[in-house]
Amino acid sequence: MHNVHAHHAGQLVAVGVVDILPRCLSSVYLFWDPAFAHLAPGKLSALKEIEWVQQVRGPSCLCSCAAAFT
């Protein structure tokens, strides 16, 4: 398990817990400062995780992981 921190102007905004697997990234938990809820940190986190998988593991991994949930 790994922690991912998001900061804005030196302030901790959100913390995500992810599990990096051999072929995928598994988002375990995300919590954020309620003052930043209007920025939709959950959606932003999901998009950043998808971006990470595409860059580090390649687009085919993203398709393989998504297929596991259908």
Beta strands, then each sheet from edge to edge (+ up, - down):
strand 1: 2-8
strand 2: 11-20
strand 3: 25-32
sheet 1: 1+ 2- 3+
end
